[in-house]
Amino acid sequence: MTDSTRVGITLGDPAGIGPEIVVAALHAAPREWRERIVVYGDRKPLERAARAVGIEVPEVAIVGEGHGDAASPGNPDVGSGAAQVKYLEAAVGAAAKGELAAIVTAPISKTWARRAGFEFMGHTEMLAARLGATDVAMFFVGPKLKVALATVHRPLAEVVSDLSTERVRTVVELVAQSLIRDLGIATPRIGVVGLNPHAGEDGLLGDEDQEIIAPALEEPLPPARLLGPLVPDAAFRDAVEGRFDALIAMYHDQGLIPVKLVDFEESVNVTLGLPIVRTSPDHGTAYDIAGRGIARSTSMKRALALAIEMVGRRAAKS
């Protein structure tokens, strides 16, 4: 049985801005939240970050073994790469044992994690493998846009070969479930964005929209309302104006460019399909400003708040 209240936070790369945004989010969190939080990271990077930000490290449980103590802000190396992997492994191990209901992950560096022996492309792939999730999806939740991705970190030339009716339908179902269960939207309107310009223009600009995407929307999914394939260059504007509760994009940049344009500081990355809640800020390690106390913590604060909200909704329905 998973602990229905505990939330883990991983520190990310201790040479990046992770320690700064984590300590800022903890400082801003209500006391009742901090009593439920476990930070998987080392105290020394947190203390360095707190001094840079001009605050103190709040009283919170910290699980760390000194792996990141020697990390220098803005200067990643194999040591900081290994530390970020250790933090993540510890948190996911706790989740696998039922000790956490959610994990909020600060940014890692895929490059330095890989150099330290990390075998996965990123957080999402590792969490799915470790927690036994067959189907997962990246879902970006912001105040104006909520966008899920049908394909993720794939070269554009490989998107069509990776795209399938079954995959689109799976993401549709995951998004509908999360909107209803986690975000409290009783009858969500889900728009599925076409792959090609003008959603294929009846085959003149490609057949994928009618042959791959449209069949995924034929079977109703009550109480959700499904619409698409939508013309890509209009769909995101319509979502910003409130005509959809969420959109599903076909590839990484199709979805992430509008998200980062409209909701960059406030968007939260949610992994759908896991047995626990997982959220993270929608940005990277920002080595160029690490240790200077100027990193904006808005997305990390929202990631923590959304995790707490989702855990609460799930616990109320269990």
C-alpha positions in Angstrom: 0.0 0.0 0.0 1.4 3.4 -1.1 1.7 6.0 1.7 -1.1 8.3 0.6 0.5 11.5 1.9 4.4 11.4 1.5 5.9 13.4 -1.3 9.6 13.0 -2.3 11.6 15.8 -4.0 14.8 14.9 -5.8 17.5 17.5 -5.9 18.5 17.0 -9.5 22.1 17.9 -10.6 23.7 19.6 -7.5 25.8 21.6 -10.0 22.7 23.1 -11.5 19.9 25.3 -10.2 18.1 22.3 -8.6 19.3 23.1 -5.1 18.2 26.7 -5.4 14.7 26.1 -6.7 14.2 23.3 -4.3 15.2 25.3 -1.2 13.0 28.2 -2.5 10.0 25.9 -3.0 10.5 24.4 0.5 10.8 27.9 2.0 7.5 29.0 0.4 5.7 25.7 1.3 3.2 25.7 4.2 4.4 23.9 7.3 1.9 21.1 6.8 3.3 20.4 3.4 6.9 20.2 4.7 5.9 17.7 7.3 5.0 15.3 4.4 8.1 16.0 2.3 11.3 14.0 2.0 14.2 15.6 0.0 16.4 13.1 -1.8 19.7 15.0 -2.0 22.5 16.2 0.1 22.3 19.0 2.8 25.5 20.8 1.7 24.3 21.7 -1.8 21.0 22.8 -0.2 22.9 25.0 2.4 25.0 26.6 -0.4 21.8 27.3 -2.4 20.1 28.8 0.7 23.0 31.2 1.3 22.9 32.2 -2.4 19.1 32.8 -2.2 19.3 34.5 1.2 17.2 32.1 3.2 17.7 29.2 5.5 17.1 25.5 4.8 13.6 24.8 6.2 13.1 21.9 8.6 12.4 19.0 6.4 13.5 15.3 6.1 16.7 15.0 3.9 18.0 11.7 2.7 21.5 11.9 1.3 24.9 10.3 1.6 27.2 13.2 0.5 27.3 12.3 -3.1 26.9 15.9 -4.2 28.8 17.6 -1.5 31.7 18.4 -3.8 29.6 19.7 -6.6 30.5 23.2 -7.8 27.6 25.3 -9.1 27.8 25.8 -12.8 30.6 23.2 -13.2 29.0 19.8 -13.8 31.2 16.7 -13.9 30.9 13.0 -13.5 30.6 13.4 -9.7 27.6 15.7 -10.0 26.2 13.4 -12.7 26.5 10.4 -10.3 24.9 12.3 -7.5 21.8 13.2 -9.5 21.4 9.5 -10.4 21.8 8.5 -6.8 19.1 10.9 -5.6 16.7 9.7 -8.3 17.4 6.0 -7.6 16.8 6.5 -3.9 13.4 8.3 -4.4 12.2 5.8 -7.0 13.3 2.9 -4.7 11.2 4.4 -1.9 8.2 4.8 -4.2 8.5 1.2 -5.4 8.3 0.1 -1.7 5.1 2.1 -1.2 6.8 4.9 0.9 5.9 7.8 -1.4 2.7 8.9 -3.2 4.5 11.4 -5.4 7.9 12.4 -6.6 8.8 16.0 -7.7 12.0 16.0 -9.7 14.4 18.9 -10.0 16.2 19.1 -13.4 18.9 16.6 -14.3 21.5 16.7 -17.1 20.9 13.9 -19.5 24.5 14.3 -20.7 26.2 14.1 -17.3 23.8 11.4 -16.0 24.6 9.3 -19.0 28.4 9.8 -18.4 27.8 8.6 -14.9 26.2 5.4 -16.1 22.5 6.3 -16.3 21.0 4.1 -19.0 17.8 6.0 -19.7 17.0 8.9 -21.9 15.5 10.8 -19.0 13.3 10.8 -15.9 10.2 9.5 -17.7 11.8 6.4 -19.2 13.5 5.5 -15.9 10.3 5.9 -13.8 8.3 3.8 -16.2 10.9 1.0 -16.1 11.4 1.0 -12.4 7.8 1.3 -11.4 6.5 -1.2 -14.0 4.4 1.2 -16.1 3.7 0.0 -19.6 2.2 3.1 -21.1 3.3 6.6 -20.0 2.9 10.1 -21.5 4.4 13.5 -20.8 1.7 16.0 -19.9 2.5 19.7 -19.5 0.1 21.5 -17.2 0.0 25.3 -17.2 -2.6 27.9 -16.4 -3.4 28.6 -20.1 -2.3 25.4 -21.8 -2.4 21.7 -21.0 -0.6 19.6 -23.6 0.3 16.0 -23.8 2.8 14.4 -26.3 2.0 11.3 -28.4 5.7 10.9 -29.2 8.5 12.4 -27.1 12.3 12.5 -27.6 12.4 11.3 -31.2 14.1 12.8 -34.3 11.5 14.5 -36.5 12.3 12.0 -39.3 11.2 9.1 -37.1 8.0 10.6 -35.7 5.7 9.1 -38.4 7.2 5.6 -38.0 6.7 5.8 -34.2 3.2 7.2 -34.4 0.3 4.7 -34.3 -3.5 4.7 -33.8 -3.0 2.7 -30.6 -0.5 5.1 -29.2 -2.7 8.1 -29.9 -5.6 6.4 -28.3 -3.5 5.5 -25.2 -2.5 9.1 -24.7 -6.1 10.2 -25.1 -7.2 7.8 -22.4 -4.4 8.8 -20.0 -5.1 12.5 -20.5 -8.9 12.0 -19.9 -8.2 10.0 -16.8 -5.9 12.6 -15.4 -8.2 15.6 -16.2 -11.1 13.9 -14.4 -9.2 12.3 -11.5 -6.3 14.6 -10.8 -7.6 18.0 -12.0 -11.3 17.7 -11.2 -12.6 18.5 -14.7 -15.8 16.4 -14.9 -16.4 16.5 -18.6 -13.1 17.4 -20.3 -12.8 18.6 -23.9 -9.7 17.0 -25.4 -8.4 18.3 -28.7 -6.1 16.0 -30.7 -3.7 18.0 -33.0 -3.0 16.9 -36.5 0.4 15.9 -37.7 0.6 17.7 -41.0 -0.2 21.3 -42.0 -3.9 21.9 -42.2 -4.3 18.4 -40.6 -3.5 16.9 -44.0 -5.9 18.9 -46.1 -8.0 15.8 -46.9 -4.8 13.9 -48.0 -3.3 16.7 -50.1 -0.6 17.3 -47.4 -0.3 13.8 -46.0 -2.4 10.8 -45.2 -1.3 10.3 -41.5 -4.0 12.5 -40.0 -6.9 10.4 -41.6 -5.2 7.0 -41.5 -3.5 7.1 -38.0 -5.0 9.9 -35.9 -8.7 10.0 -36.9 -9.3 6.2 -36.1 -8.0 6.8 -32.6 -11.0 9.2 -32.0 -13.8 7.1 -33.5 -14.7 5.3 -30.2 -16.3 7.7 -27.7 -14.7 8.1 -24.3 -17.4 9.5 -22.1 -17.6 11.7 -20.2 -14.7 13.2 -22.2 -15.4 14.9 -25.5 -12.8 14.2 -28.2 -12.2 16.5 -31.1 -9.7 16.2 -34.0 -7.6 15.9 -35.9 -7.3 19.6 -35.4 -5.5 22.1 -37.7 -2.2 22.6 -35.8 -1.7 26.3 -36.4 -5.1 27.1 -34.9 -5.5 24.5 -32.2 -3.2 26.1 -29.6 -4.7 29.5 -30.0 -8.1 28.0 -29.5 -6.9 26.2 -26.3 -5.5 29.4 -24.9 -8.9 31.0 -25.5 -10.5 28.2 -23.5 -12.1 26.0 -26.1 -10.2 22.9 -25.0 -9.2 21.6 -21.6 -6.2 19.8 -23.0 -4.5 19.2 -26.3 -2.5 16.2 -27.5 0.4 17.0 -29.8 2.0 14.5 -32.1 5.6 15.3 -31.5 7.9 17.1 -29.0 8.3 20.6 -30.5 4.8 20.8 -31.8 3.6 20.8 -28.2 6.5 22.3 -26.3 7.0 25.4 -28.4 3.6 26.9 -27.6 3.8 25.7 -24.0 7.1 27.4 -23.4 5.9 30.5 -25.2 2.7 30.9 -23.3 3.3 29.2 -19.9 7.1 28.9 -19.6 7.5 29.9 -16.0 4.3 28.2 -14.7 4.1 25.0 -16.7 4.6 21.7 -14.9 5.6 18.4 -16.5 3.4 15.5 -15.3 4.2 11.9 -16.1 0.9 10.1 -16.8 0.5 6.3 -16.4 2.7 5.8 -13.4 1.3 4.2 -10.1 2.4 7.4 -8.3 2.2 11.1 -9.1 5.3 12.6 -10.7 5.8 16.3 -11.5 8.7 18.4 -12.4 9.5 22.0 -13.4 9.5 22.6 -17.2 13.1 23.7 -17.6 16.6 22.4 -17.3 19.7 22.7 -15.1 20.6 26.2 -16.2 24.3 25.9 -15.4 25.0 29.4 -16.6 23.2 30.9 -13.6 23.7 28.2 -11.0 24.8 29.4 -7.6 24.0 33.1 -8.3 20.7 33.1 -6.4 18.8 34.4 -9.4 17.1 31.2 -10.7 13.3 31.6 -10.8 11.6 29.0 -8.7 8.0 29.5 -10.0 7.8 26.3 -12.0 9.3 24.2 -9.1 6.8 25.8 -6.7 4.0 24.9 -9.0 5.3 21.4 -9.5 5.2 20.8 -5.8 1.8 22.4 -5.4 0.4 20.3 -8.2 1.8 17.1 -6.8 0.2 17.9 -3.4 -3.1 18.7 -5.1 -3.1 15.5 -7.2 -2.1 13.3 -4.2 -5.0 14.9 -2.2 -7.5 14.2 -5.0 -6.4 10.6 -5.4 -6.4 10.0 -1.6 -9.9 11.4 -1.4 -11.1 8.9 -4.1 -9.4 5.9 -2.7 
